[in-house]
Amino acid sequence: MNIVSKSIKKAGGVTKVSKSFGISYQAVQQWVEKGVPAGRVLKLESQSGVSRTLLRPDLYPPEIKTLATGEAKGS
């Protein structure tokens, strides 16, 4: 089961998601194969609790934390 399948399940299943988005059951099933459309990611994130970064890392890459390159403390 991929992350899209898991998010749909967490949001209540294909039928509930399709009704909340106002789209067909089949359209939601296609997300599993083709990915969640860009315009639907945020709503699915809200309904499922699955991060947009996991659903569409191409659109929402993980934040990269870097350390500041300043002078060393204690010198």
C-alpha positions in Angstrom: 0.0 0.0 0.0 1.5 3.3 -1.0 1.2 6.7 0.8 -1.7 7.9 -1.3 -3.7 4.7 -0.5 -2.9 5.2 3.1 -4.0 8.8 3.1 -7.3 7.9 1.3 -7.9 5.2 3.9 -7.1 7.6 6.8 -9.5 10.2 5.3 -12.4 7.7 5.4 -12.0 5.7 2.2 -12.4 6.2 -1.5 -16.2 6.8 -1.3 -16.0 9.5 1.4 -13.0 11.2 -0.3 -14.8 11.2 -3.7 -17.9 12.7 -2.2 -16.0 15.4 -0.3 -14.1 16.4 -3.4 -17.2 16.2 -5.6 -15.5 13.8 -8.0 -16.0 10.2 -9.1 -14.9 7.1 -7.2 -12.7 6.2 -10.2 -11.0 9.5 -10.2 -9.9 9.0 -6.6 -8.7 5.5 -7.4 -6.5 6.9 -10.2 -4.6 8.9 -7.6 -3.1 5.7 -6.3 -1.5 5.0 -9.7 -0.9 8.6 -11.0 -0.5 10.6 -7.9 -2.7 13.2 -6.2 -3.4 16.2 -8.5 -1.7 19.4 -7.4 -4.9 21.2 -6.7 -6.2 18.4 -4.4 -3.1 17.9 -2.2 -3.9 20.4 0.5 -7.4 19.3 1.0 -6.4 15.6 1.2 -3.7 16.6 3.7 -6.3 18.3 5.8 -8.7 15.3 5.7 -6.1 12.5 6.2 -3.4 14.1 8.3 -0.8 12.9 5.8 1.8 15.6 5.0 1.8 17.3 1.7 5.5 16.5 1.5 4.7 12.8 1.6 1.8 13.1 -0.9 3.7 15.3 -3.5 7.4 15.7 -2.7 7.9 17.1 -6.1 5.7 20.1 -5.2 6.4 20.3 -1.5 10.0 19.2 -0.9 11.1 18.5 2.7 12.6 21.5 4.5 16.4 21.3 4.7 17.8 22.7 7.9 21.2 24.1 7.7 23.6 25.4 10.3 24.8 29.0 10.1 28.4 29.3 9.1 29.5 31.9 11.6 32.4 32.1 14.0 32.8 29.3 16.5 31.6 30.0 19.9 34.0 30.2 22.8 36.9 31.6 20.8 
